[in-house]
Amino acid sequence: MNMTSLVIKCDHSIIDDFKYEVFDDDRLIYEGYVDIYSPIVNLVRGEGFCSSKIRVFNRSDEQVLIIYKHIKNIVND
């Protein structure tokens, strides 16, 4: 069995959104960003309420994954 070790780094400043970087050894393979405006955008698009959303991109800037946490309420239960 071949095990892969990944390192995830998180950076945040007052001006920027959260940024996640995933490394395989020293090679950056994915970047993730928390979109601060995603709860508003999701509500307008009719995708329900969410408290946070992380968009993950590969090295070709293609979105490969979306991770989000829904807020439970009467509308989306």
Backbone bond lengths (Angstrom), bond angles and torsions (degrees), N, CA, C in turn:
res aa  C-N    CA-C-N  psi(-1)  N-CA   C-N-CA  omega(-1)  CA-C   N-CA-C  phi
1 M - - - 1.441 - - 1.525 108.63 -
2 N 1.330 116.57 127.38 1.455 122.10 -178.81 1.525 109.21 -99.35
3 M 1.322 117.31 118.90 1.461 121.96 -178.62 1.522 109.78 -95.55
4 T 1.314 116.10 138.74 1.458 121.70 176.06 1.514 108.56 -110.82
5 S 1.311 116.09 132.38 1.455 120.89 178.93 1.527 108.89 -104.82
6 L 1.316 116.30 123.74 1.460 121.34 178.94 1.523 109.14 -113.73
7 V 1.317 116.50 143.35 1.457 122.18 176.52 1.520 107.67 -113.94
8 I 1.336 116.66 128.80 1.460 121.08 179.08 1.524 107.96 -113.65
9 K 1.335 115.51 123.45 1.462 121.02 179.20 1.516 108.62 -112.96
10 C 1.325 116.89 142.87 1.461 121.56 179.07 1.522 109.02 -123.83
11 D 1.322 116.28 135.04 1.458 122.25 179.25 1.521 108.27 -129.39
12 H 1.317 116.72 141.60 1.460 120.05 179.40 1.518 109.07 -150.51
13 S 1.303 115.74 136.49 1.460 120.51 171.43 1.519 107.98 -133.02
14 I 1.315 116.46 170.50 1.459 120.22 -177.15 1.527 111.27 -63.28
15 I 1.332 117.60 -35.23 1.464 120.61 -176.88 1.526 112.14 -82.79
16 D 1.321 117.87 -31.28 1.467 121.70 -174.57 1.519 111.63 -98.45
17 D 1.326 114.53 159.73 1.463 120.33 168.91 1.526 107.72 -74.43
18 F 1.324 116.35 170.67 1.463 119.51 172.14 1.516 108.82 -63.64
19 K 1.320 117.41 141.48 1.463 121.76 177.50 1.526 107.42 -129.39
20 Y 1.322 116.72 129.18 1.457 122.57 177.98 1.518 109.08 -111.39
21 E 1.322 116.97 141.61 1.464 121.81 175.90 1.522 108.15 -128.24
22 V 1.328 116.63 133.56 1.459 122.24 179.54 1.527 108.12 -112.68
23 F 1.336 115.43 124.16 1.460 121.79 -177.61 1.521 110.67 -115.15
24 D 1.313 116.33 141.59 1.462 123.69 168.77 1.519 104.69 -110.59
25 D 1.329 117.03 106.80 1.465 123.36 -166.49 1.529 107.50 58.51
26 D 1.315 118.78 -119.88 1.468 120.87 179.03 1.523 112.42 -101.78
27 R 1.318 116.93 8.04 1.465 121.38 -175.17 1.528 109.96 -98.58
28 L 1.333 116.09 121.12 1.461 121.40 177.18 1.525 109.07 -72.59
29 I 1.346 117.35 122.18 1.461 119.30 -177.79 1.531 113.16 -112.33
30 Y 1.328 118.02 -29.04 1.463 121.00 179.09 1.525 109.71 -142.43
31 E 1.334 115.38 151.16 1.453 121.62 171.04 1.518 107.82 -126.83
32 G 1.313 116.92 140.43 1.455 120.96 178.49 1.515 110.38 -127.75
33 Y 1.319 115.85 145.48 1.457 121.38 -178.51 1.521 109.45 -131.40
34 V 1.330 116.45 138.85 1.456 120.82 173.19 1.517 107.37 -92.79
35 D 1.304 115.69 122.17 1.459 121.34 -179.60 1.524 108.92 -89.43
36 I 1.325 116.79 112.41 1.464 121.33 -177.94 1.528 111.37 -64.28
37 Y 1.328 117.31 -33.18 1.464 120.91 -176.38 1.525 113.11 -87.22
38 S 1.327 118.20 0.40 1.466 120.48 -175.26 1.522 114.53 -59.26
39 P 1.345 121.03 -36.65 1.466 117.67 178.40 1.528 112.71 -59.54
40 I 1.327 117.40 -38.88 1.466 121.14 179.69 1.529 110.34 -70.34
41 V 1.332 117.07 -45.59 1.467 121.93 -179.11 1.528 110.47 -62.38
42 N 1.335 118.11 -44.52 1.465 121.34 179.29 1.521 111.55 -61.68
43 L 1.323 116.98 -39.24 1.460 120.54 179.70 1.528 110.43 -65.25
44 V 1.336 117.42 -44.05 1.468 121.76 179.39 1.527 111.01 -63.80
45 R 1.325 117.51 -38.64 1.473 121.65 -179.77 1.522 112.68 -77.46
46 G 1.315 117.41 -6.38 1.457 120.72 -179.43 1.511 113.43 78.26
47 E 1.341 117.44 23.01 1.465 121.73 -178.99 1.525 112.08 -92.29
48 G 1.323 118.00 6.50 1.456 121.34 179.17 1.517 111.78 92.51
49 F 1.313 114.55 175.48 1.455 121.04 179.57 1.523 109.51 -87.64
50 C 1.323 117.22 137.46 1.460 119.68 173.14 1.518 108.74 -137.05
51 S 1.327 116.17 148.90 1.459 119.77 -179.73 1.512 111.57 -89.79
52 S 1.319 118.19 -26.42 1.467 120.74 177.77 1.518 109.69 -157.18
53 K 1.329 115.28 156.11 1.462 120.64 -179.12 1.522 108.32 -148.61
54 I 1.327 116.51 128.65 1.461 122.41 178.01 1.522 107.67 -114.14
55 R 1.335 116.68 126.40 1.460 121.97 176.26 1.520 107.61 -104.52
56 V 1.345 117.28 129.31 1.466 122.51 -176.57 1.526 109.41 -112.37
57 F 1.329 115.69 132.03 1.463 122.70 -177.75 1.522 110.22 -121.03
58 N 1.338 116.76 145.70 1.465 120.02 174.06 1.526 108.80 -86.19
59 R 1.313 117.55 -175.27 1.466 121.43 -176.00 1.526 113.03 -69.38
60 S 1.332 117.67 -14.13 1.469 121.48 176.42 1.527 111.45 -93.33
61 D 1.327 116.54 12.95 1.468 123.65 -178.04 1.522 113.34 60.63
62 E 1.339 117.15 27.44 1.461 121.42 173.93 1.525 108.01 -93.84
63 Q 1.327 116.61 132.50 1.453 119.98 178.03 1.520 108.74 -71.45
64 V 1.327 117.18 123.38 1.462 121.05 -176.26 1.524 112.68 -112.20
65 L 1.332 117.38 -13.81 1.461 119.06 -174.69 1.522 109.62 -160.78
66 I 1.331 115.96 143.50 1.460 121.79 171.07 1.523 107.01 -126.70
67 I 1.318 115.91 127.93 1.465 121.24 177.59 1.523 106.50 -118.53
68 Y 1.332 117.02 122.27 1.453 117.64 177.53 1.512 110.79 -143.46
69 K 1.320 114.40 155.87 1.457 121.65 -178.02 1.522 108.10 -114.01
70 H 1.324 116.27 117.10 1.462 120.62 178.85 1.520 110.43 -78.09
71 I 1.313 115.07 148.84 1.460 121.52 172.80 1.521 106.39 -95.29
72 K 1.319 116.84 125.05 1.471 119.30 179.41 1.525 109.59 -75.34
73 N 1.319 115.65 130.47 1.464 121.91 176.02 1.525 108.55 -156.12
74 I 1.307 116.51 -178.32 1.468 120.38 -176.80 1.527 111.44 -64.07
75 V 1.334 117.46 -33.47 1.457 121.49 -175.49 1.521 112.36 -67.73
76 N 1.353 118.37 -43.74 1.471 119.32 -173.90 1.523 114.16 -110.44
77 D 1.335 119.60 9.08 1.473 120.40 177.77 1.515 111.26 -76.00
